[in-house]
Amino acid sequence: NEFDETILFPSTVSLEMMGFPMLNRGAQVFIDFGTGTSLDNLYIVKTVDHTISAGNFTTKAILVASNQFVVTSFRDKLIRKAARIIDNPG
C-alpha cells in the first residue's frame, strides 16, 4: 500500500436524541458512521444533559473516543524496532 496508515479521531462527538434517561456520564456507546474507518468506534459519554418540557424530552451528550489518547501507529513501531535491530544486530 502506498498510503500511510491513517487513524481518525474527532476531538468530540455531539449527540442529540429523543430522551434517553439511561444515558449517563461514563457510559460507553458504539457509533457506526458507516465509514469503515477508526471513526466508527466506541465512545465514552463525557457530559450529558436531559431536557424535559411539556410534550418534549431530549437528551444531549458530548462523547470522546474511548481510545483517543492511546493512539499509536503499528507501522512506526515496526520501523523503529527494525532500525534498532539493524543498528545493533547482537
N, C-alpha and C positions, 0 to 999 in steps of 0.2 A: 504494500500500500504506500503510495507516495505522499499521503497526508499524515500529519502528526495526530496523535491521539487527542481527542477533544472531549473535555468533561465540562458540562454546563451546569452551573448552579446559580439560580437567581438569589439575590440577597434576601428577598422576602416574597411571599405569595399572599395576596389579599383575597379573601374568600367571603362571599356574601351569599346566604342561602335562606330558605324557609326556616323558621325557628327550629333549632335542634338543641334542646336543653341538656342532652347528654354530652355535648362537646364542652370540654374544659381545658384549662391550661395544662400543657404537658401531654395531652392526648396525641396519639400518632394516627395520621391519615395518609393513605396512599392516594396520590393524584396521578392519573394517567392522562397526559396531554395528547397522547397518540403520536408522539414524535419518534419513538423507538430510540431515544437517547437517554442520558442520565437526568434529563429534565423530568421524565416520568419516574417518580421517586416517592419514598416515604418521607413525609413532612411532620414536624412537631409543632403543635399549637403554641405560639408564643404569647399571644393575647387573644381574648375572646370577649365579645360584647353582645348581650342579648337585649333586644328591644321589644317591649310588649305595649301595644296600644289597642284601642277598640278595633277589633277585626283584623289585627295585624300582629304577627310575631316573626321577627327576623333575627338571625344570628350573623354577626360579622366576626372574622378572625384574621389574624396575621400569623402566617406559618413560615418556618425555616426548614430547609432540607436537614434531615437527621444526621447526615454525614458531611455537612457543609464545611466543617473545619478540619476534616481529616483527609482531604483530597490529596492524593499523590499520584504520580504518573509511573506506571509499571515500566514503561519504556525507558524513562530517565533513570530509574533504579537499576535496570538491567545494564544500561550503558556505563553507569558509574562502577558497577560490580565488575564488568568486563575490563574496564580500564585499570582497576586495581589489580586484577589477575595478570594483565599484560605487563604492568609496571613492576609487579612483584611476583614472578612465577613460582617462587619457592615457598 
